[in-house]
Amino acid sequence: MNRTRRTLTFAEVFDLPLSVDLQTAARAFAVCPATAYRLVHLGRFPCRVVRIGHQYRIPTASLMRALGIENLPVYAADVEAGAEMSAALTHDAEEQEDRQ
């Protein structure tokens, strides 16, 4: 069975919770989970890893820094609202031009 997982998109990274599991972090770095686990065991995973019981968690802020992404709050809903506002303003401007 071929279980390919695609890499996280930029928008998906900004929608992550405060911490993620190792498989999600592996997707962000475009490596398979086995490679991620091996890097953790070697102490060479590219960002901070917290072990909680038998589970590894990666703080999203650390993940983003390792990916070279500034930790700025960007939310998909804000982008969508901005696009809607831009469309409405464009529509209003076009109507005003038509009236002149």
DSSP file (Angstrom, degrees, kcal/mol; ACC not computed):
  #  RESIDUE AA STRUCTURE BP1 BP2  ACC     N-H-->O    O-->H-N    N-H-->O    O-->H-N    TCO  KAPPA ALPHA  PHI   PSI    X-CA   Y-CA   Z-CA
    1    1 A M              0   0    0      0, 0.0     2,-0.8     0, 0.0     0, 0.0   0.000 360.0 360.0 360.0 128.8    0.0    0.0    0.0
    2    2 A N        +     0   0    0      1,-0.1     2,-0.7     2,-0.0     0, 0.0  -0.828 360.0 179.7 -95.4 109.4    1.4    3.4   -1.0
    3    3 A R        +     0   0    0     -2,-0.8     2,-0.4     2,-0.0    -1,-0.1  -0.656   8.3 174.7-111.5  74.6    0.6    5.9    1.7
    4    4 A T        -     0   0    0     -2,-0.7     2,-0.5    28,-0.0    -2,-0.0  -0.653  13.6-159.5 -82.7 134.9    2.1    9.2    0.4
    5    5 A R        -     0   0    0     -2,-0.4     2,-0.1    22,-0.0    -2,-0.0  -0.954  15.7-129.0-114.0 131.0    1.4   12.2    2.5
    6    6 A R        -     0   0    0     -2,-0.5    24,-0.1     1,-0.1     2,-0.1  -0.377  29.6 -97.3 -77.7 158.0    1.7   15.6    1.0
    7    7 A T        -     0   0    0      1,-0.1    21,-0.2    23,-0.1    -1,-0.1  -0.387  46.6 -96.4 -69.5 149.1    3.8   18.3    2.6
    8    8 A L        -     0   0    0     19,-0.5     2,-0.1    16,-0.2    -1,-0.1  -0.391  39.0-127.1 -64.5 142.7    1.9   20.9    4.6
    9    9 A T     >  -     0   0    0      1,-0.1     4,-2.0    -3,-0.1     5,-0.1  -0.436  23.9-106.3 -83.9 166.6    1.0   24.1    2.8
   10   10 A F  H  > S+     0   0    0      1,-0.2     4,-1.5     2,-0.2    -1,-0.1   0.918 122.4  49.2 -58.4 -45.1    1.9   27.6    4.1
   11   11 A A  H  > S+     0   0    0      1,-0.2     4,-0.8     2,-0.2    -1,-0.2   0.886 108.4  53.6 -64.1 -38.5   -1.7   28.2    5.0
   12   12 A E  H >4 S+     0   0    0      1,-0.2     3,-0.6     2,-0.2    -1,-0.2   0.871 103.9  56.2 -64.8 -36.3   -2.0   24.9    6.8
   13   13 A V  H >< S+     0   0    0     -4,-2.0     3,-1.3     1,-0.2    -1,-0.2   0.906 105.6  51.1 -61.6 -41.0    1.1   25.7    8.9
   14   14 A F  H 3< S+     0   0    0     -4,-1.5    -1,-0.2     1,-0.3    -2,-0.2   0.670 107.0  55.0 -72.5 -15.1   -0.6   28.9   10.1
   15   15 A D  T << S+     0   0    0     -4,-0.8    -1,-0.3    -3,-0.6    -2,-0.2   0.340  83.0 118.6 -96.4   6.6   -3.7   26.9   11.2
   16   16 A L    <   -     0   0    0     -3,-1.3     4,-0.1    -4,-0.2    -3,-0.0  -0.350  66.6-114.4 -71.6 152.5   -1.8   24.5   13.4
   17   17 A P        -     0   0    0      0, 0.0    43,-0.1     0, 0.0    -1,-0.1  -0.092  46.2 -80.9 -72.2-176.7   -2.5   24.3   17.1
   18   18 A L  S    S+     0   0    0      1,-0.1    42,-2.8    41,-0.1    43,-0.5   0.803 115.3  15.1 -61.0 -31.0    0.1   25.3   19.7
   19   19 A S  E    S-A   59   0A   0     40,-0.3     2,-0.3    41,-0.1    -1,-0.1  -0.983  71.0-158.1-141.8 155.9    1.8   21.9   19.4
   20   20 A V  E     -A   58   0A   0     38,-2.4    38,-2.9    -2,-0.3     2,-0.1  -0.859  24.8-102.9-129.1 162.7    1.7   19.1   16.9
   21   21 A D  E  >  -A   57   0A   0     -2,-0.3     4,-2.0    36,-0.2     3,-0.2  -0.336  40.6-103.3 -78.8 169.6    2.6   15.4   16.8
   22   22 A L  H  > S+     0   0    0     34,-0.7     4,-2.4     1,-0.2     5,-0.1   0.833 119.0  58.0 -66.4 -32.8    5.8   14.2   15.2
   23   23 A Q  H  > S+     0   0    0      2,-0.2     4,-1.9     1,-0.2    -1,-0.2   0.902 107.2  47.6 -64.5 -39.7    4.0   12.9   12.1
   24   24 A T  H  > S+     0   0    0     -3,-0.2     4,-1.9     2,-0.2    -2,-0.2   0.916 112.0  49.5 -66.4 -42.5    2.6   16.4   11.4
   25   25 A A  H  X S+     0   0    0     -4,-2.0     4,-1.6     1,-0.2    -2,-0.2   0.886 108.1  54.6 -62.6 -38.3    6.1   18.0   11.9
   26   26 A A  H  <>S+     0   0    0     -4,-2.4     5,-2.5     1,-0.2     4,-0.5   0.906 106.4  51.6 -61.6 -41.4    7.5   15.3    9.6
   27   27 A R  H ><5S+     0   0    0     -4,-1.9     3,-1.0     1,-0.2   -19,-0.5   0.901 105.8  55.1 -60.3 -41.3    5.0   16.4    6.9
   28   28 A A  H 3<5S+     0   0    0     -4,-1.9    -1,-0.2     1,-0.3    -2,-0.2   0.863 113.4  41.1 -61.8 -35.4    6.1   20.0    7.4
   29   29 A F  T 3<5S-     0   0    0     -4,-1.6    -1,-0.3     2,-0.1    -2,-0.2   0.429 112.4-121.3 -91.3   0.1    9.7   19.1    6.7
   30   30 A A  T < 5S+     0   0    0     -3,-1.0     2,-0.3    -4,-0.5    -3,-0.2   0.884  70.3 126.0  60.5  41.8    8.7   16.7    3.8
   31   31 A V      < -     0   0    0     -5,-2.5    -1,-0.2    -6,-0.1    -2,-0.1  -0.906  65.7-102.6-123.1 157.0   10.2   13.6    5.5
   32   32 A C    >>  -     0   0    0     -2,-0.3     4,-2.0     1,-0.1     3,-0.5  -0.423  33.4-112.5 -74.9 154.6    8.7   10.3    6.3
   33   33 A P  H 3> S+     0   0    0      0, 0.0     4,-2.7     0, 0.0     5,-0.2   0.845 116.3  58.6 -56.1 -35.9    7.7    9.7    9.9
   34   34 A A  H 3> S+     0   0    0      1,-0.2     4,-2.1     2,-0.2     5,-0.1   0.904 106.7  47.5 -62.2 -40.0   10.3    6.9   10.2
   35   35 A T  H <> S+     0   0    0     -3,-0.5     4,-2.6     2,-0.2    -1,-0.2   0.898 110.6  52.5 -65.7 -40.4   13.0    9.5    9.4
   36   36 A A  H  X S+     0   0    0     -4,-2.0     4,-2.3     2,-0.2    -2,-0.2   0.934 110.4  47.1 -61.5 -46.3   11.6   11.9   11.9
   37   37 A Y  H  X S+     0   0    0     -4,-2.7     4,-2.4     1,-0.2    -1,-0.2   0.900 111.6  51.4 -62.0 -40.3   11.6    9.3   14.6
   38   38 A R  H  X S+     0   0    0     -4,-2.1     4,-1.6    -5,-0.2    -2,-0.2   0.922 109.9  49.2 -63.3 -43.3   15.2    8.4   13.7
   39   39 A L  H  <>S+     0   0    0     -4,-2.6     5,-3.2     2,-0.2     6,-0.7   0.884 110.0  51.6 -63.4 -38.7   16.3   12.1   13.9
   40   40 A V  H ><5S+     0   0    0     -4,-2.3     3,-1.4     4,-0.2    -2,-0.2   0.942 109.5  49.3 -61.8 -46.9   14.6   12.5   17.3
   41   41 A H  H 3<5S+     0   0    0     -4,-2.4    -1,-0.2     1,-0.3    -2,-0.2   0.796 112.3  48.7 -64.6 -27.8   16.4    9.5   18.7
   42   42 A L  T 3<5S-     0   0    0     -4,-1.6    -1,-0.3    -5,-0.2    -2,-0.2   0.511 113.5-119.6 -86.3  -5.2   19.7   10.9   17.3
   43   43 A G  T < 5S+     0   0    0     -3,-1.4    -3,-0.2    -4,-0.5    -2,-0.1   0.777  86.0 110.3  72.2  26.5   19.0   14.3   18.8
   44   44 A R      < +     0   0    0     -5,-3.2    -4,-0.2    -6,-0.2    -5,-0.1   0.191  28.7 133.1-121.4  14.8   19.1   15.8   15.4
   45   45 A F        -     0   0    0     -6,-0.7     4,-0.1     1,-0.1    -9,-0.0  -0.494  64.9-121.0 -66.2 138.9   15.5   16.8   14.7
   46   46 A P  S    S+     0   0    0      0, 0.0     2,-0.3     0, 0.0    -1,-0.1   0.446  86.2  30.7 -70.8   1.6   15.6   20.4   13.3
   47   47 A C  S    S-     0   0    0     18,-0.0    16,-0.1    19,-0.0    -2,-0.1  -0.928 101.8 -62.1-147.5 175.4   13.4   21.9   16.1
   48   48 A R        -     0   0    0     -2,-0.3     2,-0.4    11,-0.1    15,-0.1  -0.309  45.8-164.5 -63.0 136.5   12.5   21.4   19.7
   49   49 A V        -     0   0    0      9,-0.2     2,-0.5    -4,-0.1     9,-0.2  -0.992   3.1-161.3-126.2 129.8   10.8   18.1   20.6
   50   50 A V  E     -B   57   0A   0      7,-3.4     7,-3.3    -2,-0.4     2,-0.6  -0.939   9.4-147.3-111.8 128.9    9.0   17.6   23.9
   51   51 A R  E     -B   56   0A   0     -2,-0.5     2,-0.6     5,-0.2     5,-0.2  -0.857  15.3-178.2 -98.5 124.2    8.4   14.0   25.1
   52   52 A I  E >   -B   55   0A   0      3,-3.3     3,-2.1    -2,-0.6     2,-0.4  -0.929  65.4 -54.0-121.6 103.6    5.1   13.6   27.1
   53   53 A G  T 3  S-     0   0    0     -2,-0.6    -2,-0.0     1,-0.3     0, 0.0  -0.528 121.7 -20.7  64.7-122.0    4.9   10.0   28.2
   54   54 A H  T 3  S+     0   0    0     -2,-0.4     2,-0.4    -3,-0.1    -1,-0.3   0.275 124.1  88.7 -98.5   9.2    5.3    7.9   25.1
   55   55 A Q  E <   - B   0  52A   0     -3,-2.1    -3,-3.3   -34,-0.0     2,-0.4  -0.853  65.1-142.9-114.9 143.8    4.3   10.7   22.7
   56   56 A Y  E     - B   0  51A   0     -2,-0.4   -34,-0.7    -5,-0.2     2,-0.4  -0.877  17.8-171.5-101.3 135.1    6.5   13.4   21.1
   57   57 A R  E     -AB  21  50A   0     -7,-3.3    -7,-3.4    -2,-0.4   -36,-0.2  -0.966   9.6-154.3-124.5 144.4    5.0   16.9   20.7
   58   58 A I  E     -A   20   0A   0    -38,-2.9   -38,-2.4    -2,-0.4     2,-0.2  -0.973  22.2-124.1-119.6 119.2    6.6   19.7   18.7
   59   59 A P  E  >  -A   19   0A   0      0, 0.0     4,-2.1     0, 0.0     3,-0.4  -0.435  18.6-136.9 -61.1 129.4    5.8   23.3   19.7
   60   60 A T  H  > S+     0   0    0    -42,-2.8     4,-2.8     1,-0.2     5,-0.2   0.857 102.1  57.2 -59.6 -37.6    4.4   25.0   16.6
   61   61 A A  H  > S+     0   0    0    -43,-0.5     4,-2.1     1,-0.2    -1,-0.2   0.905 108.6  46.8 -61.1 -40.7    6.4   28.2   17.2
   62   62 A S  H  > S+     0   0    0     -3,-0.4     4,-2.2     2,-0.2    -2,-0.2   0.895 111.9  51.1 -66.8 -40.5    9.7   26.1   17.2
   63   63 A L  H  X S+     0   0    0     -4,-2.1     4,-1.6     2,-0.2    -2,-0.2   0.923 110.5  48.5 -60.6 -46.3    8.5   24.3   14.0
   64   64 A M  H  <>S+     0   0    0     -4,-2.8     5,-3.1     1,-0.2     4,-0.5   0.901 110.2  50.9 -64.6 -41.7    7.8   27.6   12.2
   65   65 A R  H ><5S+     0   0    0     -4,-2.1     3,-1.3     1,-0.2    -1,-0.2   0.925 109.1  51.3 -60.8 -43.6   11.2   29.1   13.2
   66   66 A A  H 3<5S+     0   0    0     -4,-2.2    -1,-0.2     1,-0.3    -2,-0.2   0.817 110.0  50.0 -64.0 -29.6   13.0   26.0   11.9
   67   67 A L  T 3<5S-     0   0    0     -4,-1.6    -1,-0.3    -5,-0.2    -2,-0.2   0.505 118.6-113.7 -84.5  -4.9   11.0   26.3    8.6
   68   68 A G  T < 5 +     0   0    0     -3,-1.3     2,-0.5    -4,-0.5    -3,-0.2   0.766  69.7 140.7  78.5  26.0   12.0   30.0    8.4
   69   69 A I      < -     0   0    0     -5,-3.1    -1,-0.3    -6,-0.1    -2,-0.1  -0.892  54.0-123.5-105.3 127.4    8.5   31.3    8.9
   70   70 A E        -     0   0    0     -2,-0.5     2,-2.1     1,-0.1    -5,-0.0  -0.433  25.2-119.3 -65.3 140.6    7.9   34.3   11.0
   71   71 A N        +     0   0    0     -2,-0.1    -1,-0.1     2,-0.1   -10,-0.0  -0.438  59.2 147.4 -84.5  66.4    5.5   33.6   13.8
   72   72 A L        -     0   0    0     -2,-2.1     2,-0.9     2,-0.0    -2,-0.0  -0.848  55.5-112.0-102.2 137.1    2.9   36.2   12.8
   73   73 A P        +     0   0    0      0, 0.0     2,-0.5     0, 0.0    -2,-0.1  -0.561  47.1 163.6 -73.4 107.6   -0.8   35.4   13.4
   74   74 A V        -     0   0    0     -2,-0.9     2,-0.4   -60,-0.2     3,-0.1  -0.993  15.9-166.4-123.1 124.2   -2.3   34.9   10.0
   75   75 A Y    >>  -     0   0    0     -2,-0.5     4,-2.0     1,-0.1     3,-0.6  -0.910  26.9-133.3-116.8 139.4   -5.7   33.3    9.9
   76   76 A A  H 3> S+     0   0    0     -2,-0.4     4,-2.6     1,-0.3     5,-0.2   0.866 109.1  57.0 -55.6 -37.8   -7.5   31.9    6.9
   77   77 A A  H 3> S+     0   0    0      1,-0.2     4,-2.4     2,-0.2    -1,-0.3   0.873 105.7  50.5 -63.2 -36.9  -10.7   33.6    8.0
   78   78 A D  H <> S+     0   0    0     -3,-0.6     4,-2.3     2,-0.2    -1,-0.2   0.903 110.5  48.9 -67.1 -40.9   -8.8   37.0    8.0
   79   79 A V  H  X S+     0   0    0     -4,-2.0     4,-2.2     2,-0.2    -2,-0.2   0.927 112.6  48.2 -63.5 -44.5   -7.5   36.4    4.5
   80   80 A E  H  X S+     0   0    0     -4,-2.6     4,-2.3     1,-0.2    -2,-0.2   0.915 111.3  49.9 -62.6 -43.7  -11.0   35.4    3.2
   81   81 A A  H  X S+     0   0    0     -4,-2.4     4,-2.4     1,-0.2    -1,-0.2   0.893 110.1  51.3 -62.9 -39.4  -12.5   38.5    4.9
   82   82 A G  H  X S+     0   0    0     -4,-2.3     4,-2.4     2,-0.2    -1,-0.2   0.892 109.6  49.6 -64.5 -39.6   -9.9   40.7    3.2
   83   83 A A  H  X S+     0   0    0     -4,-2.2     4,-2.3     2,-0.2    -2,-0.2   0.902 111.4  49.1 -65.6 -40.5  -10.6   39.2   -0.2
   84   84 A E  H  X S+     0   0    0     -4,-2.3     4,-2.3     2,-0.2    -2,-0.2   0.906 111.6  48.9 -64.6 -41.5  -14.3   39.7    0.3
   85   85 A M  H  X S+     0   0    0     -4,-2.4     4,-2.6     2,-0.2    -2,-0.2   0.913 110.8  50.5 -65.0 -42.3  -13.8   43.3    1.3
   86   86 A S  H  X S+     0   0    0     -4,-2.4     4,-2.4     1,-0.2    -2,-0.2   0.909 110.6  49.2 -61.6 -42.5  -11.5   43.9   -1.7
   87   87 A A  H  X S+     0   0    0     -4,-2.3     4,-2.4     2,-0.2    -1,-0.2   0.906 111.7  49.3 -63.4 -41.5  -14.1   42.5   -4.0
   88   88 A A  H  X S+     0   0    0     -4,-2.3     4,-2.6     2,-0.2    -2,-0.2   0.912 111.7  48.2 -65.3 -42.3  -16.8   44.7   -2.5
   89   89 A L  H  X S+     0   0    0     -4,-2.6     4,-2.4     2,-0.2    -2,-0.2   0.895 111.9  49.7 -65.2 -39.8  -14.7   47.8   -2.8
   90   90 A T  H  X S+     0   0    0     -4,-2.4     4,-2.3     2,-0.2    -2,-0.2   0.916 111.4  49.2 -63.6 -42.9  -13.9   47.0   -6.4
   91   91 A H  H  X S+     0   0    0     -4,-2.4     4,-2.2     1,-0.2    -2,-0.2   0.921 111.5  49.0 -62.3 -44.9  -17.6   46.5   -7.1
   92   92 A D  H  X S+     0   0    0     -4,-2.6     4,-2.2     1,-0.2    -2,-0.2   0.901 111.2  50.0 -61.5 -41.7  -18.4   49.8   -5.5
   93   93 A A  H  X S+     0   0    0     -4,-2.4     4,-2.1     1,-0.2    -1,-0.2   0.889 110.3  50.2 -65.2 -39.8  -15.7   51.6   -7.5
   94   94 A E  H  X S+     0   0    0     -4,-2.3     4,-2.2     2,-0.2    -1,-0.2   0.898 110.1  50.1 -66.6 -39.7  -17.0   50.1  -10.7
   95   95 A E  H  X S+     0   0    0     -4,-2.2     4,-1.6     1,-0.2    -2,-0.2   0.903 110.0  50.9 -64.1 -40.2  -20.6   51.1   -9.9
   96   96 A Q  H  X S+     0   0    0     -4,-2.2     4,-1.0     1,-0.2    -2,-0.2   0.894 109.4  50.3 -65.7 -39.1  -19.4   54.7   -9.2
   97   97 A E  H >< S+     0   0    0     -4,-2.1     3,-0.6     1,-0.2    -1,-0.2   0.907 107.8  53.8 -63.3 -41.3  -17.5   54.8  -12.5
   98   98 A D  H 3< S+     0   0    0     -4,-2.2    -1,-0.2     1,-0.2    -2,-0.2   0.836 105.5  54.2 -62.3 -33.4  -20.6   53.6  -14.4
   99   99 A R  H 3<        0   0    0     -4,-1.6    -1,-0.2     1,-0.2    -2,-0.2   0.750 360.0 360.0 -71.9 -24.7  -22.7   56.5  -12.8
  100  100 A Q    <<        0   0    0     -4,-1.0    -1,-0.2    -3,-0.6    -2,-0.2   0.459 360.0 360.0 -84.9 360.0  -20.2   59.1  -14.0
